[in-house]
Every structure is written in structure tokens, then in C-alpha cells.
Amino acid sequence: MYKRKYIFYLQKIWKAWLQGGFGFASKMVAGHILRNSVSLNERRYMWERRWVRDLRQRSELTVVEIGVYFGDHAEYILKKLDIKQLYLIDPYESYGANQREGDRPRMSSVEQEARARLENHAEVTFIKKYSSDALDSIPDQVDLVYIDGNHAYEYVRDDIANYNHLVKRGGMLVGHDYAWPFPGVIYAVEEFNQETKSKLQLDLHGDWWFLFD
Ligand SMILES: C[S@@+](CC[C@H](N)C(=O)[O-])C[C@H]1O[C@@H](n2cnc3c(N)ncnc32)[C@H](O)[C@@H]1O
């Protein structure tokens, strides 16, 4: 009896789906997104990152981001976390075939836009350098390093190797694009994971992270 009722309701839900109830709802959401012209990049930040939840409880964070581009992610961090100091490292130079940015605007205008966007944040320091040259400009003990610069294996490997020492106990090493178009990111992250036996965590945004206890 109970089972039959269950099946009856399941059929009803299925029928409603077919008749467009859910279709209508998803069209409304899609329509809303299109109407408000939310760019793909902005949509990346509509859902909260899992690692952000762990850091949200803490105050006066010192954070480093490698690879800033238009500053979308930097802005997201500033919105979500209590930031004392945010170091943004980007050379704003064209950086070869790996970049997949041939059709993007010239890097100087990207830089201008990022700076204009974040100009009201006194806690932001731009470091216009390659990450490999920027270590001298960063303090020793930081709460979060976010790696999203050059995605080729050697660069991600070096960013992890150079910057993981800066993360203090309880802090996080995080990065973006652990995903199929970026095997270099995956190799470098997996290598570090195996070498250090740290616990690697992943999410559906393509973020990868290690919490340093
Ligand atoms: C994927 S974009 C960063 C996107 C940004 N994190 C966001 O989510 O809004 C990559 C950026 O890395 C920068 N970049 C490339 N090679 C770099 C390097 N060796 N050191 C630091 N930044 C680098 C590029 O100039 C580009 O702006």
C-alpha cells in the first residue's frame, strides 16, 4: 500500500517534470542569468567555495593570490573574508602559448581594469612581477595562498614549492583549475600531495586545496 502511494507520487513528479514544470523553473533561472548578463567568469563566484567556509570564521587574514587578471577572484575574497592584507601577484605580460588568451584584451588594459576595480581597498597591494620573482615582497606567515597563474606544469610545481612554506599552521594552500584542460595543474598538485602526504581536497569549481595543520 505504502509502496504504491510512493510510486504514484513519483509518477506525478515525473509527469510534472515532463510537462515542463521543472523545465519552466530552469528556463526562469537561465532567463534571469541572461537578462542580467552575468558573465561566465562572474558565475564562477555565485556559489561559495568550500575552503572559504573554513576561513570565514577567522579575522585579519593575510592572503596572497598568484594570477589576478581582471581581479574577479580577488574581489570575491575581499567580499567573503576578513582581510588585513591581500597581495596580488601578476606580471600583466603576455605569457606564451599556454595562456589560451590570444583573443583576450591586451594585458595592460586588463591591469588597468583590475586596479580600478580594487582601488578602494587599502588592504590590497599589487605586485607586478612573475610569482618566481615576487617572494621578497611577501611576508613569511600568511593564512592563504591562492595559485592561479601560469597553468603549465613547471609553473604550478614551482608556485607550490616556493609558496607553500609561507603558509602558517592552520592556513591553506589553494589553487584553481584542477580540471581536464589543465593536466599541468593536476600533475603538479598530485605530485605535491604524494610527496607531502597532505590531505588534498577538491571541489566542483576546480579548486584544489591543502589545509596545513
Ligand atoms: C587564469 S588568470 C587569473 C584569474 C584570477 N585568479 C581570477 O580568478 O579572477 C591567470 C593570470 O595569471 C597571470 N600569470 C601568468 N603567469 C604568471 C606568473 N608566472 N606569475 C604570476 N602571474 C602569472 C596572467 O597574467 C593572468 O592574469
Ligand as a Chemical Component Dictionary entry (heavy atoms), coordinates in Angstrom:
data_LIG
# 
_chem_comp.id                   LIG 
_chem_comp.type                 NON-POLYMER 
_chem_comp.pdbx_formal_charge   0 
_chem_comp.three_letter_code    LIG 
# 
loop_
_chem_comp_atom.comp_id 
_chem_comp_atom.atom_id 
_chem_comp_atom.alt_atom_id 
_chem_comp_atom.type_symbol 
_chem_comp_atom.charge 
_chem_comp_atom.model_Cartn_x 
_chem_comp_atom.model_Cartn_y 
_chem_comp_atom.model_Cartn_z 
_chem_comp_atom.pdbx_ordinal 
LIG C1  C1  C 0  43.606 32.491 -15.007 1  
LIG S1  S1  S 1  44.153 34.118 -14.904 2  
LIG C2  C2  C 0  43.858 34.507 -13.199 3  
LIG C3  C3  C 0  42.392 34.665 -12.884 4  
LIG C4  C4  C 0  42.110 35.171 -11.487 5  
LIG N1  N1  N 0  42.776 34.400 -10.462 6  
LIG C5  C5  C 0  40.601 35.097 -11.245 7  
LIG O1  O1  O 0  40.082 34.003 -10.956 8  
LIG O2  O2  O -1 39.945 36.118 -11.350 9  
LIG C6  C6  C 0  45.869 33.899 -14.964 10 
LIG C7  C7  C 0  46.701 35.141 -14.662 11 
LIG O3  O3  O 0  47.995 34.679 -14.290 12 
LIG C8  C8  C 0  48.946 35.617 -14.690 13 
LIG N2  N2  N 0  50.250 34.930 -14.762 14 
LIG C9  C9  C 0  50.761 34.187 -15.768 15 
LIG N3  N3  N 0  51.980 33.736 -15.453 16 
LIG C10 C10 C 0  52.235 34.175 -14.201 17 
LIG C11 C11 C 0  53.331 34.048 -13.315 18 
LIG N4  N4  N 0  54.429 33.349 -13.663 19 
LIG N5  N5  N 0  53.260 34.647 -12.097 20 
LIG C12 C12 C 0  52.145 35.341 -11.735 21 
LIG N6  N6  N 0  51.083 35.504 -12.532 22 
LIG C13 C13 C 0  51.116 34.929 -13.751 23 
LIG C14 C14 C 0  48.424 36.113 -16.032 24 
LIG O4  O4  O 0  48.951 37.382 -16.346 25 
LIG C15 C15 C 0  46.905 36.102 -15.818 26 
LIG O5  O5  O 0  46.443 37.381 -15.461 27 
# 
loop_
_chem_comp_bond.comp_id 
_chem_comp_bond.atom_id_1 
_chem_comp_bond.atom_id_2 
_chem_comp_bond.value_order 
_chem_comp_bond.pdbx_ordinal 
LIG C1  S1  SING 1  
LIG S1  C2  SING 2  
LIG S1  C6  SING 3  
LIG C2  C3  SING 4  
LIG C3  C4  SING 5  
LIG C4  N1  SING 6  
LIG C4  C5  SING 7  
LIG C5  O1  DOUB 8  
LIG C5  O2  SING 9  
LIG C6  C7  SING 10 
LIG C7  O3  SING 11 
LIG C7  C15 SING 12 
LIG O3  C8  SING 13 
LIG C8  N2  SING 14 
LIG C8  C14 SING 15 
LIG N2  C9  SING 16 
LIG N2  C13 SING 17 
LIG C9  N3  DOUB 18 
LIG N3  C10 SING 19 
LIG C10 C11 SING 20 
LIG C10 C13 DOUB 21 
LIG C11 N4  SING 22 
LIG C11 N5  DOUB 23 
LIG N5  C12 SING 24 
LIG C12 N6  DOUB 25 
LIG N6  C13 SING 26 
LIG C14 O4  SING 27 
LIG C14 C15 SING 28 
LIG C15 O5  SING 29 
# 
